[in-house]
Amino acid sequence: MPPRMARRMMARRMMMHRAMSEGGCHGRYEEPSVEDKIKFFEEYQRDLEQETADVAERIRRLREAEEGAAEPTVDA
């Protein structure tokens, strides 16, 4: 896995951890409400779906580039 992708995945995990533990003061942890959890996870799911679409697009471009390079050129 490229370092940039690994950093992005770790940052996403840390963001999720921080978001779920926010709300308490002075180190106390208050459980987020169910509505807050649903909202957070729906947003997180949208982010993951967008990331999946971006990865699929990169794969498509790489395959197209590979196919273009593999085709022999015909000079007329």
MODELLER restraints for C-alpha pairs under 7 A, 6 or more apart:
rsr = mdl.restraints
at = mdl.atoms
rsr.add(forms.Gaussian(group=physical.xy_distance, feature=features.Distance(at['CA:21:A'], at['CA:29:A']), mean=6.52, stdev=0.5))
rsr.add(forms.Gaussian(group=physical.xy_distance, feature=features.Distance(at['CA:23:A'], at['CA:30:A']), mean=6.11, stdev=0.5))
rsr.add(forms.Gaussian(group=physical.xy_distance, feature=features.Distance(at['CA:24:A'], at['CA:30:A']), mean=5.12, stdev=0.5))
